[in-house]
Amino acid sequence: MIKEKFITILDKINFDLIYKWATFVILPFFIISPVLINEIFFFYLILAILKVTKDGYKKSGLEIVFCIAMAGLFISAVDEGNTRIFKNCLRVARIISLPILMYQYKPIKELKNYFIILFGALAIYGLIRINAFPIVSGYSEREYCFSNFFMNSSLIAFSGYVFFLTLLLKSKGKLIQFLSTINIVFYLYLIAIQQVRGSYLTFAALTPVIVILELKTRIIKWLPLILAAIVAISAIVFFTNKDLVKTTTDRVTSIFDKTQGSNRGRLCIWKRAVEVFKENPINGVGYKRFNKDHIDLKNKEYEWAFWHAHNEFLCMLAETGIVGIITWLIFKISLLWLLIKNRKSIIGAFILYLFIAFEFHNIFEVYLFERVGYVYVYLLIGLCLSQSKKDNLAIQN
């Protein structure tokens, strides 16, 4: 009797509508201030349980590789017997399971328009905040405008840039192209002023790839316009904000300076990660233990890079060994392939390029260390992945 009443109540609830509007609210609030980083998972877990109870489970294609990835992380705790390692592994599970939980809902027809409004508003918010009342990190007195740390802020700005670049290249309307171009300029400014060199390198590596993939044979037609836009934007920035030009130029050139503090620290810590892996090659020293137990934090060589390995893959190699890094890469490659198969729509292309950009950032940082950047990207992946369901191609097109 109680079960029947419960099912009757569930039948009256529109979980797809709750999911849509809750996500539309959660995402901008999380971008501005990620105070609910742990609660987000439990919200989507409870909502997904109710949704599955009502309508049944929908396979996302990530379930098996998710289990494989988590097994690789948990195996790193076998020899250590450290309960803290298990807790840290569970935190990762909460993040990378978000796309699976969010796949249970119907595609959102208004998602492209929502992203236009969201990223357009964030561009204006970011410009005002960075110039009028920037957030300042105690770590290096670096000014930023989103989230709780300049690395996450730059990643968010980069996601806005990727969205509007994708929208520009895949849309045919003149107004949309004009608005996309304006927002691209805004986000390039935000990326430049926050001085995260990983974002600079990602921009240089990924932008030509996106342009070539999307334009293909039209590249010859667009090339003069692209070059003209680059020259015009460069000239405007040079004559209106020479301090920004100098700061950005100095940051870019410092990438190639091995004696620079951050670079020197990275080279030393990368070398140490490889050494720790060689000492524990099978299942590593335990997830999230490399920085705590295997680095001399008093060593001056680690002055600028002592929190973690500053490379997700080397960090995984040291902490989880060959077993962990293989299972982790199986998950990442499977997710990449899933996104590649669904890149024809604007939303599909955007999330594919953002995922690649994020992984490029992970070559120079470990966003899993404090998780905010990971939660943000996987929220977007979960939101976009359900748009690719085969029975809803008409919606995404």
Secondary structure, DSSP 8 states (H G I E B T S, - for coil): -HHHHHHHHHHH--HHHHHHHHHHHHHHHHHH--TTHHHHHHHHHHHHHHHHHHH-----S-HHHHHHHHHHHHHTTTTT--HHHHHHHHHHHHHHTHHHHHTTS---TTHHHHHHHHHHHHHHHHHHHHHHS-EE-TTT--EESSSSSHHHHHHHHHHHHHHHHHHHHH---HHHHHHHHHHHHHHHHHHHHTT-HHHHHHHHHHHHHHHHHHHGGGHHHHHHHHHHHHHHHHHHHHHH-HHHHHHHHHHHHHTT-TTSHHHHHHHHHHHHHHHHHHHSTTT-S-TT-HHHHS--TT-GGGTT--SS-SSHHHHHHHHHHHHHHHHHHHHHHHHHHHHHHT-SSHHHHHHHHHHHHHHHHTTT--TTTT-HHHHHHHHHHHHHHGGG-GGGHHHH-
